[in-house]
Amino acid sequence: MTIRLSKPWLDLEGLDREELPAQLGVFQIADADRNVIFVGYGGGTRAFGLRTAIEEQRQRLGHRARFVRFELTHGYLSRWEELMMVHQHDHGSHPSANDDSTAPRGRLTPIGGPEGAPDDD
């Protein structure tokens, strides 16, 4: 099992809004080089969950947003914090499009390297 989000990337350019799940979960948006630029979540107070949250960020980030991947989970807030802390560990900062004032302040030290490297259980 990995602590990092390892779902396949979907190209936002050809992705229709209706193809996104209207469920609770977390997501990452990446640039053209598949570098994560935003980590977010579709929570219970947002109509259509991930679908709405991803679409809002796609519009906000414009041409910078090229790829998305997501994970369905009812524990979206805890998982979002975990993904933010892993990004901080791997890259030394939060994703460039995230607001640091809302970012979690905790730290994680996962086993294994950044994306593509296996984590140990």
C-alpha positions as CSV (number, residue, x, y, z in Angstrom):
1,M,0.0,0.0,0.0
2,T,1.2,3.5,-0.8
3,I,0.6,6.7,1.0
4,R,1.0,8.7,-2.2
5,L,-1.8,9.0,-4.7
6,S,-1.0,6.6,-7.4
7,K,-4.1,6.6,-9.6
8,P,-3.5,7.1,-13.4
9,W,-3.5,10.7,-14.7
10,L,-6.4,11.8,-16.9
11,D,-5.9,14.5,-19.5
12,L,-8.1,17.5,-18.6
13,E,-8.1,18.8,-22.1
14,G,-10.4,16.1,-23.5
15,L,-12.2,15.3,-20.2
16,D,-15.9,16.2,-20.1
17,R,-17.2,17.5,-16.7
18,E,-19.8,14.7,-16.7
19,E,-17.0,12.1,-16.7
20,L,-15.9,13.2,-13.3
21,P,-17.5,11.4,-10.3
22,A,-20.1,13.2,-8.2
23,Q,-18.7,11.6,-5.1
24,L,-16.5,12.5,-2.1
25,G,-12.8,12.3,-2.5
26,V,-9.4,13.9,-3.0
27,F,-7.6,14.9,-6.2
28,Q,-4.4,16.3,-7.6
29,I,-4.0,18.6,-10.6
30,A,-0.8,18.6,-12.6
31,D,0.9,20.7,-15.2
32,A,2.0,19.5,-18.7
33,D,5.0,17.8,-17.1
34,R,2.8,16.0,-14.6
35,N,4.1,18.0,-11.7
36,V,1.5,18.3,-9.0
37,I,0.4,22.0,-8.8
38,F,-2.7,21.6,-6.6
39,V,-4.1,19.1,-4.1
40,G,-7.8,19.4,-3.3
41,Y,-10.9,17.6,-2.1
42,G,-14.6,17.4,-3.0
43,G,-16.3,17.4,0.4
44,G,-19.8,16.9,1.7
45,T,-20.7,20.6,1.6
46,R,-20.0,20.9,-2.1
47,A,-22.7,19.9,-4.6
48,F,-21.5,17.0,-6.7
49,G,-18.3,16.6,-4.7
50,L,-15.3,15.9,-6.8
51,R,-17.0,16.9,-10.1
52,T,-17.6,20.5,-8.9
53,A,-14.3,20.8,-7.0
54,I,-12.2,19.7,-10.0
55,E,-14.1,21.9,-12.4
56,E,-13.6,24.9,-10.2
57,Q,-9.9,24.4,-10.0
58,R,-9.6,23.7,-13.7
59,Q,-11.2,27.1,-14.4
60,R,-9.2,28.8,-11.8
61,L,-5.8,27.4,-12.9
62,G,-6.6,27.8,-16.7
63,H,-4.0,26.4,-19.1
64,R,-1.7,25.4,-16.2
65,A,-4.1,22.5,-15.3
66,R,-3.4,19.7,-17.8
67,F,-3.9,16.5,-15.8
68,V,-6.0,15.2,-12.9
69,R,-6.2,12.1,-10.8
70,F,-8.5,11.4,-7.9
71,E,-9.3,8.9,-5.2
72,L,-12.8,8.3,-3.8
73,T,-13.0,8.4,0.0
74,H,-15.3,9.5,2.8
75,G,-12.3,10.4,4.8
76,Y,-11.5,13.2,2.3
77,L,-10.2,15.8,4.8
78,S,-7.8,13.5,6.5
79,R,-6.6,12.1,3.2
80,W,-6.2,15.7,1.8
81,E,-4.0,16.6,4.8
82,E,-2.0,13.4,4.3
83,L,-1.4,14.2,0.6
84,M,-0.4,17.8,1.4
85,M,2.1,16.6,4.0
86,V,3.6,14.0,1.6
87,H,4.0,16.7,-1.0
88,Q,5.7,18.9,1.5
89,H,8.1,16.0,2.4
90,D,8.9,15.1,-1.2
91,H,9.3,18.6,-2.6
92,G,10.0,20.9,0.4
93,S,6.9,22.9,-0.2
94,H,3.2,22.7,-0.7
95,P,1.9,22.6,-4.3
96,S,2.3,26.0,-6.0
97,A,-1.5,26.6,-6.5
98,N,-2.5,25.7,-2.9
99,D,-3.0,28.5,-0.4
100,D,-0.4,28.0,2.4
101,S,-2.7,29.6,5.0
102,T,-5.1,26.6,4.8
103,A,-2.4,23.9,4.4
104,P,-1.9,21.5,7.3
105,R,1.1,22.2,9.6
106,G,1.9,18.6,10.5
107,R,4.8,16.6,9.0
108,L,5.0,13.0,7.6
109,T,8.1,11.0,6.9
110,P,7.0,8.3,4.5
111,I,9.2,5.4,3.6
112,G,10.3,5.4,0.0
113,G,10.9,8.2,-2.4
114,P,8.7,10.6,-4.4
115,E,6.2,9.5,-7.0
116,G,7.0,6.3,-8.7
117,A,9.1,4.9,-5.8
118,P,7.4,2.2,-3.7
119,D,6.4,2.7,-0.1
120,D,6.9,0.0,2.4
121,D,4.0,-1.2,4.6
